Amino acid sequence: MTVDAIVHGAEMETAAPRSGLLSFLLTLVFCTALAAAPYYASTYALTLLATFAAYAIALLGFNILLGYTGLLSFGHAMFIAMGAYTAAVFTSKLGIPYLELILLAAAAVSAAAAFLIGLFCVRYTKIFFSMLTLAFGMTFYSFLNKFYFVTGGDQGMRITRPLLAGLDSAGGKTAFLTGPFYYYSLALLAILAFLAWRLLHSPLGLHMRAVRDNPQKAAYLGVKVQRTRLWAFVISAVYCSIAGVLIGISVGLADPELGYWTQSGNLVFMTVLGGTGSFGGPVLGALVFVFLNDWLNATTEYWRFVLGAILVAIVVFAPRGVAGLVHGLLGKKA
């Protein structure tokens, strides 16, 4: 081994801790900024941040399926819709306003549905898996639209304000969304992010990465490939349904459009925008997408064209997404 190689290896060893420290500090600053947002951000910005928190939860689960297991779904919006309609049924039909019970019910409903759907879908990969999930998603969307006496049809179902930790909050809807509900959403995001991180660093998470990288070799080593994919599918569905509850509450309505295929496309867009190769990438993607989409909608009627152009640019010039760009800058500075 040459002297240059030894020096280069030493530089890499010292750069890695520095990069990790910078990543930790940036994460700490990011979390602090979110927690302090009600003290400096406008009311409208806070409503967008609440929406971001909900989508960030969905993307944490979606990234488990796409980024860590290698399965691209075009039907996960149906689980977001399941969460929203569960909240509508509990608050408007059953008169159960406790958000914790609603979240548990949404998770259970979506897990059961994802298990049954996943039994068919995980037998296939690549475009066949994607098309199957799209077919199931559009079937569920048609059910929401056509069975008016059950779902309210295209008018949806109203969601009334739930109780947070058994407590009712004073003030109107805006005060509720930008105050207690905002902090509740952030706390839920933090808890679910920790659980996702622990999962991905567990043996199951290692199995997911092995299935993504080389399913044949993983099966040869004893990994249950289809079972691992099914676990990823169910877990991602649970995360999306929890996000659907929060999205439905912020809007006040469970709408069939939440289950339309374009919503699934938004999940894919945000994941690619943030970066599928990192844990926090999709969270950054959700933040950028929510504010960028809102700004483009208010600026130009060709916002879909602009979003499409941005997606093409990311795939071509920054395949690792926003997170990859940040890590690249940190690596250079380190």
Backbone as numpy.savetxt, mean C-alpha at the origin, in Angstrom:
# Nx Ny Nz CAx CAy CAz Cx Cy Cz
45.56 -10.71 -3.31 44.71 -9.51 -3.31 45.59 -8.26 -3.31
45.29 -7.33 -4.18 46.10 -6.12 -4.31 45.76 -5.13 -3.19
46.66 -4.15 -3.04 46.43 -3.10 -2.04 45.19 -2.29 -2.38
44.99 -2.01 -3.69 43.81 -1.24 -4.11 42.52 -1.95 -3.75
42.51 -3.26 -3.91 41.30 -4.03 -3.58 41.02 -3.98 -2.09
42.10 -4.05 -1.29 41.91 -4.00 0.17 41.37 -2.63 0.58
41.94 -1.57 0.00 41.48 -0.22 0.32 40.03 -0.02 -0.10
39.68 -0.53 -1.32 38.31 -0.40 -1.81 37.33 -1.14 -0.91
37.72 -2.32 -0.44 36.85 -3.07 0.46 36.65 -2.36 1.78
37.69 -1.73 2.28 37.57 -0.98 3.53 36.65 0.22 3.35
36.76 0.88 2.18 35.88 2.02 1.92 34.42 1.58 1.86
34.14 0.42 1.26 32.78 -0.09 1.19 32.24 -0.40 2.57
33.08 -0.96 3.44 32.62 -1.30 4.79 32.29 -0.06 5.61
33.07 1.02 5.42 32.78 2.24 6.17 31.62 3.02 5.55
31.42 2.88 4.23 30.34 3.60 3.57 28.98 3.04 3.93
28.89 1.71 4.11 27.61 1.08 4.41 27.01 1.58 5.72
27.78 1.61 6.85 27.20 2.15 8.08 26.78 3.60 7.95
27.61 4.40 7.22 27.25 5.81 7.05 25.94 5.96 6.29
25.79 5.17 5.23 24.56 5.21 4.45 23.37 4.78 5.29
23.58 3.74 6.11 22.50 3.28 6.99 22.12 4.32 8.01
23.12 5.03 8.55 22.85 6.09 9.52 22.09 7.23 8.88
22.49 7.61 7.66 21.78 8.68 6.96 20.34 8.28 6.65
20.13 7.01 6.27 18.78 6.52 6.01 17.93 6.58 7.27
18.53 6.20 8.40 17.80 6.24 9.67 17.44 7.68 10.04
18.38 8.59 9.86 18.12 9.99 10.20 17.04 10.59 9.30
17.09 10.25 8.00 16.05 10.74 7.09 14.68 10.18 7.45
14.64 8.91 7.83 13.38 8.31 8.26 12.85 8.99 9.50
13.74 9.29 10.45 13.33 9.97 11.68 12.79 11.36 11.38
13.47 12.08 10.49 12.99 13.42 10.10 11.65 13.33 9.40
11.49 12.33 8.53 10.24 12.14 7.80 9.08 11.87 8.77
9.29 10.98 9.72 8.24 10.65 10.70 7.91 11.84 11.58
8.94 12.59 11.98 8.71 13.78 12.81 7.90 14.83 12.05
8.23 14.99 10.76 7.50 15.97 9.94 6.04 15.57 9.80
5.77 14.27 9.64 4.38 13.82 9.54 3.63 14.04 10.86
4.30 13.74 11.97 3.64 13.89 13.27 3.35 15.35 13.60
4.23 16.25 13.14 4.06 17.68 13.43 3.25 18.41 12.37
2.80 17.71 11.34 2.10 18.35 10.22 0.89 19.19 10.66
0.07 18.75 11.63 -1.08 19.58 12.02 -0.71 20.96 12.54
0.57 21.16 12.90 0.99 22.44 13.45 1.51 23.41 12.39
1.78 22.90 11.17 2.30 23.80 10.15 1.62 23.66 8.79
0.95 22.54 8.54 0.34 22.31 7.23 -1.09 22.84 7.20
-1.57 23.12 6.01 -2.94 23.58 5.84 -3.91 22.43 6.04
-5.17 22.77 6.22 -6.19 21.75 6.40 -6.29 20.83 5.19
-6.21 21.42 4.01 -6.29 20.62 2.79 -5.11 19.67 2.68
-3.91 20.15 3.01 -2.72 19.29 2.96 -2.84 18.14 3.95
-3.46 18.39 5.09 -3.63 17.33 6.09 -4.58 16.24 5.58
-5.61 16.64 4.85 -6.51 15.62 4.28 -5.77 14.78 3.25
-4.88 15.39 2.49 -4.07 14.63 1.54 -3.10 13.71 2.27
-2.55 14.16 3.38 -1.64 13.32 4.15 -2.36 12.13 4.77
-3.63 12.33 5.17 -4.41 11.21 5.68 -4.65 10.19 4.58
-4.91 10.67 3.36 -5.05 9.77 2.22 -3.75 9.04 1.93
-2.63 9.78 2.04 -1.32 9.15 1.86 -1.10 8.01 2.85
-1.44 8.23 4.12 -1.24 7.20 5.14 -2.01 5.93 4.79
-3.23 6.10 4.28 -4.04 4.94 3.90 -3.41 4.19 2.73
-3.01 4.92 1.71 -2.39 4.27 0.55 -1.03 3.67 0.90
-0.31 4.30 1.83 0.97 3.74 2.24 0.78 2.37 2.89
-0.29 2.20 3.66 -0.60 0.90 4.24 -0.89 -0.12 3.15
-1.69 0.28 2.17 -2.00 -0.63 1.06 -0.73 -1.04 0.32
0.18 -0.09 0.12 1.39 -0.37 -0.65 2.39 -1.21 0.13
2.39 -1.10 1.44 3.23 -2.00 2.23 2.85 -3.45 1.97
1.55 -3.70 1.90 1.10 -5.06 1.59 1.31 -5.42 0.13
1.02 -4.48 -0.75 1.17 -4.76 -2.18 2.63 -5.03 -2.55
3.55 -4.34 -1.87 4.97 -4.56 -2.13 5.43 -5.93 -1.66
4.78 -6.48 -0.64 5.09 -7.85 -0.22 4.79 -8.81 -1.36
3.71 -8.56 -2.08 3.33 -9.43 -3.19 4.18 -9.17 -4.42
4.35 -7.90 -4.79 5.05 -7.57 -6.03 6.56 -7.51 -5.83
7.01 -6.72 -4.88 8.43 -6.49 -4.73 9.19 -7.66 -4.13
8.55 -8.40 -3.21 9.26 -9.45 -2.49 8.88 -10.86 -2.92
7.73 -11.02 -3.57 7.33 -12.34 -4.05 7.31 -12.41 -5.57
7.31 -11.27 -6.22 7.41 -11.24 -7.68 6.12 -11.50 -8.42
4.97 -11.21 -7.80 3.68 -11.42 -8.43 2.99 -10.07 -8.64
2.65 -9.78 -9.88 2.00 -8.52 -10.23 0.49 -8.72 -10.33
-0.24 -8.05 -9.42 -1.70 -8.16 -9.40 -2.33 -6.90 -9.97
-3.35 -7.08 -10.82 -4.14 -5.97 -11.34 -5.56 -6.00 -10.74
-5.71 -6.67 -9.62 -7.05 -6.77 -9.04 -7.11 -6.44 -7.57
-6.04 -5.87 -7.01 -6.03 -5.64 -5.56 -6.93 -4.50 -5.11
-7.44 -3.73 -6.06 -8.39 -2.68 -5.68 -9.67 -3.29 -5.09
-9.97 -4.54 -5.44 -11.19 -5.16 -4.89 -11.07 -5.31 -3.37
-9.86 -5.49 -2.85 -9.69 -5.62 -1.41 -9.81 -4.25 -0.73
-9.38 -3.20 -1.41 -9.62 -1.85 -0.89 -11.12 -1.59 -0.81
-11.85 -1.99 -1.85 -13.31 -1.83 -1.84 -13.95 -2.68 -0.74
-13.44 -3.88 -0.52 -13.97 -4.73 0.55 -13.85 -4.04 1.90
-12.70 -3.40 2.13 -12.52 -2.69 3.39 -13.50 -1.54 3.55
-13.68 -0.77 2.47 -14.60 0.37 2.53 -16.03 -0.08 2.74
-16.45 -1.14 2.05 -17.83 -1.62 2.20 -18.05 -2.29 3.56
-17.02 -2.89 4.11 -17.14 -3.43 5.47 -17.40 -2.30 6.45
-16.67 -1.18 6.29 -16.91 -0.02 7.15 -18.32 0.53 6.97
-18.81 0.53 5.74 -20.17 1.03 5.47 -21.22 0.14 6.12
-21.06 -1.17 6.00 -22.03 -2.10 6.58 -22.04 -1.97 8.09
-20.87 -1.90 8.70 -20.80 -1.83 10.16 -21.38 -0.52 10.69
-21.05 0.60 10.07 -21.47 1.89 10.62 -22.90 2.25 10.23
-23.28 1.97 8.97 -24.60 2.40 8.49 -25.68 1.35 8.66
-25.36 0.09 8.49 -26.36 -0.97 8.55 -26.47 -1.62 9.92
-25.33 -1.95 10.52 -25.34 -2.67 11.79 -25.27 -1.74 12.99
-24.89 -0.49 12.77 -24.79 0.46 13.88 -23.64 0.17 14.82
-22.56 -0.41 14.30 -21.36 -0.70 15.10 -20.30 0.32 14.72
-20.02 1.30 15.59 -19.13 2.40 15.18 -17.67 2.20 15.59
-17.33 1.09 16.22 -15.98 0.92 16.76 -14.99 0.58 15.64
-14.06 1.47 15.41 -13.15 1.32 14.28 -12.28 0.07 14.41
-11.89 -0.27 15.63 -11.05 -1.45 15.81 -11.78 -2.72 15.37
-13.07 -2.83 15.69 -13.85 -3.98 15.24 -14.02 -3.97 13.72
-14.19 -2.78 13.16 -14.33 -2.67 11.71 -13.05 -3.13 11.02
-11.91 -2.72 11.54 -10.63 -3.12 10.95 -10.43 -4.63 11.03
-10.77 -5.21 12.17 -10.63 -6.67 12.32 -11.58 -7.40 11.37
-12.80 -6.90 11.24 -13.76 -7.53 10.34 -13.31 -7.41 8.89
-12.81 -6.24 8.50 -12.32 -6.06 7.13 -11.15 -6.98 6.85
-10.25 -7.11 7.81 -9.10 -8.01 7.64 -9.55 -9.45 7.48
-10.54 -9.86 8.29 -11.03 -11.24 8.21 -11.74 -11.51 6.89
-12.59 -10.57 6.45 -13.32 -10.75 5.19 -12.35 -10.83 4.02
-11.39 -9.92 3.97 -10.45 -9.90 2.85 -9.53 -11.11 2.88
-9.15 -11.57 4.07 -8.29 -12.75 4.17 -9.01 -13.98 3.64
-10.29 -14.12 4.01 -11.07 -15.26 3.52 -11.24 -15.20 2.01
-11.57 -14.01 1.49 -11.74 -13.87 0.04 -10.43 -14.09 -0.70
-9.34 -13.54 -0.16 -8.03 -13.70 -0.81 -7.57 -15.15 -0.79
-7.90 -15.87 0.26 -7.51 -17.28 0.33 -8.20 -18.08 -0.78
-9.50 -17.85 -0.95 -10.24 -18.57 -1.98 -9.78 -18.17 -3.38
-9.62 -16.86 -3.60 -9.17 -16.39 -4.91 -7.73 -16.83 -5.18
-6.90 -16.75 -4.13 -5.51 -17.09 -4.29 -5.28 -18.55 -4.63
-6.18 -19.44 -4.17 -6.04 -20.86 -4.50 -6.02 -21.08 -6.02
-6.76 -20.24 -6.74 -6.76 -20.33 -8.20 -5.57 -19.57 -8.80
-5.30 -18.38 -8.28 -4.35 -17.49 -8.95 -2.89 -17.91 -8.78
-2.51 -18.37 -7.59 -1.09 -18.63 -7.33 -0.56 -19.85 -8.07
-1.44 -20.58 -8.75 -0.97 -21.68 -9.59 -0.26 -21.16 -10.83
-0.43 -19.87 -11.12 0.12 -19.28 -12.32 1.02 -18.10 -11.95
1.85 -17.69 -12.88 2.75 -16.57 -12.66 2.70 -15.63 -13.86
3.41 -14.52 -13.73 3.58 -13.53 -14.80 2.22 -13.03 -15.30
2.04 -12.97 -16.60 0.84 -12.35 -17.16 -0.42 -13.13 -16.83
-0.30 -14.44 -16.67 -1.48 -15.26 -16.36 -2.01 -14.95 -14.97
-1.11 -14.78 -14.00 -1.52 -14.37 -12.66 -2.16 -12.99 -12.70
-1.55 -12.07 -13.43 -2.07 -10.70 -13.51 -3.47 -10.67 -14.11
-3.67 -11.45 -15.18 -4.98 -11.45 -15.84 -6.05 -12.12 -14.97
-5.67 -13.13 -14.23 -6.63 -13.78 -13.34 -7.08 -12.82 -12.23
-6.13 -12.11 -11.63 -6.50 -11.15 -10.59 -7.35 -10.02 -11.16
-7.04 -9.60 -12.39 -7.86 -8.57 -13.04 -9.28 -9.07 -13.26
-9.43 -10.33 -13.66 -10.75 -10.90 -13.90 -11.56 -10.96 -12.61
-10.95 -11.41 -11.53 -11.64 -11.45 -10.24 -12.00 -10.05 -9.77
-11.08 -9.10 -9.97 -11.35 -7.72 -9.56 -12.51 -7.11 -10.30
-12.58 -7.33 -11.61 -13.67 -6.76 -12.39 -14.99 -7.47 -12.10
-14.93 -8.75 -11.76 -16.14 -9.46 -11.36 -16.71 -8.86 -10.08
-15.83 -8.57 -9.13 -16.27 -7.96 -7.88 -16.79 -6.54 -8.13
-16.15 -5.80 -9.02 -16.62 -4.46 -9.37 -18.03 -4.52 -9.98
-18.27 -5.50 -10.83 -19.60 -5.66 -11.43 -20.63 -6.00 -10.37
-20.25 -6.82 -9.41 -21.16 -7.15 -8.30 -21.55 -5.89 -7.53
-20.57 -5.04 -7.24 -20.85 -3.80 -6.50 -21.78 -2.88 -7.28
-21.65 -2.89 -8.59 -22.47 -2.01 -9.42 -23.87 -2.54 -9.66
-24.01 -3.84 -9.85 -25.28 -4.41 -10.29 -26.21 -4.80 -9.15
-25.67 -5.23 -8.02 -26.52 -5.69 -6.92 -26.87 -4.50 -6.04
-27.76 -3.67 -6.57 -28.10 -2.41 -5.93 -28.71 -2.63 -4.55
-29.53 -3.63 -4.40 -30.24 -3.84 -3.13 -29.28 -4.27 -2.02
-28.08 -4.69 -2.37 -27.09 -5.10 -1.37 -26.04 -4.01 -1.17
-25.52 -3.46 -2.27 -24.38 -2.55 -2.21 -24.72 -1.09 -2.47
-25.93 -0.79 -2.88 -26.29 0.57 -3.22 -25.94 0.95 -4.65
-25.43 -0.01 -5.41 -25.13 0.25 -6.82 -24.10 1.33 -7.02
-24.27 2.13 -8.07 -23.28 3.16 -8.38 -23.32 4.33 -7.41
-24.35 4.37 -6.55 -24.41 5.43 -5.55 -23.63 5.08 -4.29
-23.25 3.82 -4.16 -22.44 3.42 -3.03 -23.21 3.33 -1.72
-22.46 3.23 -0.61 -23.03 3.15 0.73 -22.34 4.17 1.63
-23.15 4.83 2.41 -22.64 5.88 3.29 -21.87 5.27 4.47
-20.78 5.94 4.84 -19.99 5.54 6.02 -20.07 6.67 7.04
-20.60 6.37 8.20 -20.69 7.39 9.25 -19.41 7.39 10.08
-19.23 8.46 10.82 -18.00 8.63 11.60 -17.88 7.54 12.67
-16.77 6.81 12.70 -16.60 5.76 13.71 -16.00 6.32 15.01
-15.99 5.48 16.02 -15.34 5.82 17.28 -13.90 5.32 17.24
-12.97 6.17 17.65 -11.56 5.81 17.67 -11.19 5.40 19.09
-10.80 4.15 19.27 -10.49 3.61 20.59 -11.66 3.78 21.55
-12.87 3.68 21.01 -14.08 3.79 21.81 -14.46 5.21 22.18
-13.75 6.20 21.66 -14.00 7.59 22.03 -14.54 8.36 20.83
-15.49 9.23 21.09 -16.03 10.10 20.06 -15.29 11.42 20.09
-15.04 12.00 18.93 -14.30 13.25 18.85 -15.25 14.39 18.57
-14.95 15.53 19.18 -15.79 16.71 18.98 -15.41 17.40 17.67
-16.31 18.26 17.20 -16.05 19.03 15.99 -16.66 18.39 14.77
-16.49 19.08 13.65 -17.05 18.60 12.39 -16.17 17.57 11.71
-16.53 17.26 10.46 -15.81 16.23 9.73 -14.36 16.63 9.46
-14.15 17.89 9.11 -12.78 18.33 8.81 -11.90 18.25 10.03
-12.42 18.68 11.19 -11.65 18.60 12.43 -11.35 17.15 12.79
-12.28 16.26 12.50 -12.07 14.84 12.78 -10.98 14.26 11.88
-11.03 14.58 10.58 -10.07 14.00 9.63 -8.66 14.55 9.82
-8.54 15.81 10.18 -7.23 16.43 10.33 -6.68 16.37 11.75
-7.46 15.80 12.67 -7.02 15.69 14.05 -6.89 14.24 14.49
-7.86 13.73 15.24 -7.76 12.36 15.77 -7.59 11.30 14.69
-8.34 11.41 13.61 -8.25 10.38 12.56 -6.89 10.40 11.88
-6.31 11.58 11.71 -4.99 11.69 11.09 -3.95 10.97 11.94
-3.94 11.24 13.23 -2.96 10.59 14.10 -3.24 9.09 14.24
-4.49 8.72 14.21 -4.85 7.30 14.26 -4.30 6.59 13.02
-4.42 7.22 11.87 -3.92 6.63 10.63 -2.41 6.50 10.65
-1.73 7.53 11.17 -0.27 7.46 11.26 0.18 6.35 12.21
-0.51 6.23 13.34 -0.16 5.17 14.29 -0.37 3.79 13.68
-1.48 3.64 12.96 -1.76 2.36 12.30 -0.70 2.07 11.24
-0.29 3.09 10.50 0.75 2.92 9.50 2.06 2.47 10.14
2.42 3.08 11.27 3.66 2.71 11.95 3.62 1.26 12.43
2.48 0.86 13.00 2.35 -0.51 13.52 2.43 -1.53 12.38
1.70 -1.27 11.32 1.68 -2.22 10.20 3.01 -2.22 9.45
3.71 -1.09 9.42 5.03 -1.06 8.80 6.00 -1.92 9.61
5.93 -1.84 10.92 6.79 -2.67 11.76 6.48 -4.16 11.57
5.19 -4.50 11.51 4.82 -5.90 11.31 5.29 -6.40 9.95
5.18 -5.55 8.91 5.64 -5.95 7.59 7.15 -6.13 7.58
7.87 -5.25 8.26 9.32 -5.37 8.33 9.73 -6.66 9.03
9.04 -6.97 10.13 9.35 -8.21 10.85 9.03 -9.43 9.98
7.94 -9.36 9.25 7.57 -10.47 8.37 8.63 -10.71 7.31
9.09 -9.63 6.69 10.05 -9.77 5.59 11.43 -10.19 6.08
11.70 -10.07 7.38 12.96 -10.54 7.95 12.79 -11.84 8.71
11.64 -12.48 8.51 11.38 -13.79 9.11 11.66 -14.88 8.08
11.63 -16.15 8.48 11.80 -17.22 7.49 10.81 -17.15 6.33
9.56 -16.75 6.61 8.59 -16.61 5.54 9.03 -15.54 4.54
9.56 -14.43 5.03 10.05 -13.39 4.15 11.21 -13.87 3.29
12.08 -14.66 3.87 13.19 -15.24 3.09 12.66 -16.19 2.02
11.63 -16.95 2.37 11.01 -17.85 1.38 10.40 -17.05 0.23
9.78 -15.91 0.56 9.19 -15.07 -0.49 10.26 -14.60 -1.47
11.38 -14.13 -0.94 12.45 -13.66 -1.84 13.03 -14.80 -2.65
13.14 -15.98 -2.04 13.65 -17.13 -2.78 12.70 -17.52 -3.91
11.40 -17.46 -3.64 10.40 -17.78 -4.67 10.44 -16.75 -5.79
10.66 -15.49 -5.43 10.75 -14.43 -6.44 11.99 -14.62 -7.32
13.12 -14.93 -6.72 14.38 -14.98 -7.47 14.53 -16.25 -8.30
14.14 -17.39 -7.72 14.32 -18.66 -8.44 13.36 -19.70 -7.86
12.12 -19.75 -8.35 11.13 -20.66 -7.77 11.53 -22.13 -7.91
12.20 -22.50 -9.00 12.59 -23.89 -9.18 13.62 -24.31 -8.13
14.62 -23.45 -7.92 15.63 -23.76 -6.92 15.03 -23.75 -5.51
14.11 -22.79 -5.26 13.46 -22.73 -3.96 12.67 -24.01 -3.68
11.96 -24.50 -4.69 11.21 -25.75 -4.52 12.15 -26.92 -4.28
13.30 -26.93 -4.96 14.29 -28.00 -4.78 14.82 -28.00 -3.35
14.93 -26.81 -2.75 15.45 -26.70 -1.38 14.37 -26.93 -0.32
13.14 -27.19 -0.75 12.09 -27.53 0.19 11.08 -26.44 0.47
11.17 -25.32 -0.21 10.22 -24.23 -0.01 8.91 -24.57 -0.72
7.80 -24.42 -0.01 6.48 -24.64 -0.61 6.12 -23.40 -1.43
6.36 -23.45 -2.72 6.27 -22.27 -3.56 4.84 -21.72 -3.59
3.87 -22.56 -3.91 2.49 -22.07 -4.02 1.95 -21.61 -2.66
2.34 -22.31 -1.61 1.89 -21.89 -0.27 2.48 -20.53 0.09
3.74 -20.32 -0.25 4.38 -19.03 0.03 3.70 -17.91 -0.74
3.41 -18.16 -2.01 2.70 -17.16 -2.82 1.31 -16.88 -2.26
0.65 -17.92 -1.78 -0.68 -17.73 -1.21 -0.61 -16.87 0.04
0.39 -17.12 0.90 0.57 -16.30 2.09 0.77 -14.83 1.70
1.62 -14.59 0.71 1.87 -13.21 0.27 0.60 -12.57 -0.26
-0.19 -13.34 -1.00 -1.43 -12.82 -1.57 -2.42 -12.45 -0.47
-2.57 -13.30 0.52 -3.51 -13.06 1.62 -3.06 -11.87 2.46
-1.79 -11.82 2.80 -1.28 -10.72 3.63 -1.44 -9.38 2.90
-1.11 -9.35 1.63 -1.27 -8.11 0.87 -2.73 -7.68 0.80
-3.64 -8.65 0.70 -5.07 -8.33 0.67 -5.53 -7.73 2.00
-5.03 -8.25 3.10 -5.39 -7.72 4.42 -4.95 -6.27 4.56
-3.73 -5.99 4.14 -3.23 -4.62 4.20 -4.08 -3.68 3.33
-4.45 -4.13 2.15 -5.27 -3.30 1.26 -6.65 -3.06 1.85
-7.23 -4.06 2.49 -8.56 -3.88 3.07 -8.53 -2.90 4.24
-7.48 -2.95 5.05 -7.34 -1.98 6.14 -7.22 -0.57 5.57
-6.45 -0.44 4.50 -6.35 0.85 3.83 -7.71 1.28 3.29
-8.49 0.34 2.76 -9.81 0.65 2.24 -10.74 1.20 3.31
-10.63 0.69 4.52 -11.43 1.22 5.62 -11.11 2.70 5.84
-9.82 3.01 5.89 -9.39 4.39 6.13 -9.79 5.31 4.98
-9.64 4.83 3.75 -10.02 5.64 2.59 -11.52 5.89 2.59
-12.30 4.86 2.87 -13.75 5.01 2.91 -14.20 6.01 3.97
-13.56 5.96 5.14 -13.92 6.88 6.21 -13.57 8.31 5.84
-12.42 8.51 5.23 -12.02 9.87 4.85 -12.95 10.47 3.80
-13.48 9.62 2.91 -14.42 10.08 1.89 -15.84 10.15 2.43
-16.16 9.23 3.35 -17.51 9.14 3.89 -18.44 8.28 3.05
-17.85 7.53 2.10 -18.66 6.75 1.17 -17.87 5.55 0.68
-18.54 4.40 0.60 -17.99 3.22 -0.04 -18.53 3.19 -1.46
-17.65 3.43 -2.43 -18.05 3.60 -3.81 -17.51 2.46 -4.65
-18.28 1.97 -5.64 -17.77 0.89 -6.49 -16.49 1.24 -7.22
-16.26 2.54 -7.49 -15.06 2.95 -8.20 -13.78 2.60 -7.44
-13.90 2.40 -6.13 -12.74 1.98 -5.36 -12.23 0.61 -5.81
-13.12 -0.19 -6.40 -12.73 -1.52 -6.84 -12.45 -1.62 -8.33
-12.46 -0.48 -9.03 -12.25 -0.51 -10.48 -10.77 -0.77 -10.78
-10.51 -1.30 -11.99 -9.15 -1.72 -12.32 -8.15 -0.57 -12.34
-8.62 0.66 -12.59 -7.70 1.79 -12.58 -7.13 2.04 -11.19
-7.90 1.71 -10.15 -7.38 1.82 -8.79 -6.25 0.83 -8.56
-6.40 -0.37 -9.11 -5.30 -1.34 -9.05 -4.09 -0.83 -9.81
-4.35 -0.17 -10.94 -3.26 0.44 -11.70 -2.54 1.51 -10.91
-3.29 2.26 -10.11 -2.65 3.27 -9.25 -1.72 2.63 -8.23
-2.12 1.48 -7.69 -1.25 0.77 -6.75 0.06 0.37 -7.42
-0.05 -0.15 -8.64 1.15 -0.52 -9.38 2.00 0.71 -9.66
1.36 1.80 -10.08 2.09 3.03 -10.40 2.85 3.54 -9.18
2.18 3.59 -8.02 2.83 4.11 -6.82 3.99 3.22 -6.38
3.83 1.91 -6.53 4.90 0.99 -6.15 6.11 1.18 -7.04
5.90 1.28 -8.35 7.00 1.50 -9.29 7.61 2.88 -9.08
6.78 3.87 -8.83 7.26 5.23 -8.60 8.20 5.28 -7.40
7.80 4.61 -6.32 8.64 4.63 -5.13 9.84 3.71 -5.23
9.65 2.55 -5.87 10.73 1.58 -6.00 10.37 0.25 -5.36
10.24 -0.78 -6.18 9.84 -2.09 -5.67 10.97 -2.82 -4.97
12.20 -2.37 -5.14 13.32 -3.10 -4.56 13.65 -2.73 -3.14
12.89 -1.83 -2.53 13.18 -1.41 -1.16 11.91 -1.45 -0.32
12.10 -1.52 0.99 10.95 -1.63 1.89 10.15 -0.32 1.94
10.85 0.80 2.06 10.16 2.08 2.19 9.85 2.77 0.89
10.29 2.20 -0.24 10.07 2.84 -1.52 8.62 3.11 -1.84
7.73 2.11 -1.74 6.32 2.35 -2.04 5.68 3.41 -1.15
6.16 3.56 0.10 5.63 4.61 0.97 5.97 5.98 0.38
7.21 6.14 -0.06 7.59 7.38 -0.75 6.76 7.57 -2.02
6.52 6.46 -2.73 5.72 6.53 -3.94 4.31 7.01 -3.66
3.74 6.55 -2.55 2.39 6.99 -2.18 2.36 8.49 -1.89
3.37 8.97 -1.17 3.42 10.39 -0.83 3.54 11.25 -2.09
4.47 10.88 -2.97 4.67 11.65 -4.20 3.43 11.58 -5.08
2.83 10.40 -5.20 1.68 10.24 -6.09 0.48 11.05 -5.61
0.18 11.01 -4.32 -1.01 11.71 -3.80 -0.92 13.20 -4.08
0.23 13.80 -3.81 0.37 15.24 -4.01 0.55 15.58 -5.49
1.28 14.74 -6.22 1.46 14.99 -7.65 0.14 14.86 -8.40
-0.63 13.83 -8.08 -1.92 13.62 -8.74 -2.88 14.77 -8.44
-2.88 15.24 -7.21 -3.75 16.36 -6.84 -3.33 17.63 -7.59
-2.03 17.88 -7.69 -1.55 19.07 -8.37 -1.83 19.01 -9.87
-1.64 17.84 -10.47 -1.89 17.71 -11.91 -3.38 17.85 -12.23
-4.23 17.30 -11.36 -5.67 17.43 -11.58 -6.12 18.88 -11.55
-5.47 19.66 -10.69 -5.84 21.08 -10.59 -5.17 21.94 -11.66
-4.15 21.38 -12.32 -3.36 22.18 -13.26 -3.75 21.94 -14.71
-3.95 20.69 -15.08 -4.18 20.38 -16.49 -5.21 19.27 -16.65
-5.94 19.33 -17.76 -6.90 18.28 -18.05 -6.22 17.05 -18.65
-4.94 17.17 -18.97 -4.19 16.06 -19.55 -3.34 15.37 -18.48
-3.86 15.33 -17.27 -3.07 14.78 -16.16 -2.74 13.31 -16.35
-3.64 12.55 -17.00 -3.36 11.13 -17.23 -2.16 10.96 -18.17
-2.10 11.82 -19.17 -0.96 11.77 -20.11 0.34 12.07 -19.38
0.32 13.05 -18.49 1.53 13.42 -17.75 1.96 12.28 -16.83
1.00 11.67 -16.13 1.33 10.55 -15.25 1.91 9.38 -16.04
1.35 9.13 -17.22 1.88 8.06 -18.06 3.31 8.34 -18.50
3.58 9.59 -18.87 4.93 9.98 -19.27 5.91 9.84 -18.11
5.47 10.19 -16.92 6.32 10.04 -15.73 6.64 8.58 -15.48
5.64 7.71 -15.63 5.86 6.28 -15.42 6.87 5.73 -16.43
6.74 6.13 -17.68 7.69 5.69 -18.70 9.10 6.16 -18.36
9.22 7.41 -17.93 10.54 7.96 -17.59 11.16 7.21 -16.42
10.34 6.85 -15.43 10.86 6.12 -14.28 11.36 4.74 -14.68
10.56 4.04 -15.47 10.94 2.69 -15.89 12.24 2.71 -16.70
12.41 3.75 -17.55 13.58 3.81 -18.42 14.80 4.36 -17.70
14.65 5.47 -16.98 15.80 6.18 -16.44 16.03 5.92 -14.94
15.01 5.52 -14.21 15.18 5.28 -12.77 14.39 4.05 -12.36
14.81 2.87 -12.79 14.04 1.65 -12.53 13.90 1.32 -11.04
14.74 1.90 -10.22 14.64 1.66 -8.77 13.76 2.70 -8.08
13.18 3.60 -8.84 12.22 4.55 -8.30 12.86 5.65 -7.46
11.99 6.35 -6.73 12.44 7.45 -5.88 13.40 6.95 -4.81
13.09 5.80 -4.23 13.96 5.25 -3.19 15.35 4.96 -3.74
15.43 4.47 -4.98 16.72 4.21 -5.59 17.52 5.49 -5.79
16.85 6.56 -6.18 17.53 7.84 -6.34 18.06 8.35 -5.00
17.24 8.20 -3.94 17.67 8.65 -2.61 18.86 7.83 -2.13
18.79 6.51 -2.30 19.89 5.66 -1.87 21.16 5.98 -2.67
21.00 6.30 -3.96 22.15 6.67 -4.76 22.82 7.93 -4.26
22.01 8.92 -3.88 22.56 10.15 -3.34 23.24 9.91 -1.99
22.63 9.08 -1.16 23.22 8.76 0.13 24.53 8.02 -0.05
24.59 7.12 -1.05 25.81 6.37 -1.29 26.96 7.29 -1.72
26.63 8.29 -2.55 27.66 9.22 -3.00 28.16 10.08 -1.85
27.22 10.51 -1.00 27.62 11.37 0.13 28.39 10.59 1.18
28.00 9.27 1.31 28.69 8.45 2.29 30.13 8.17 1.84
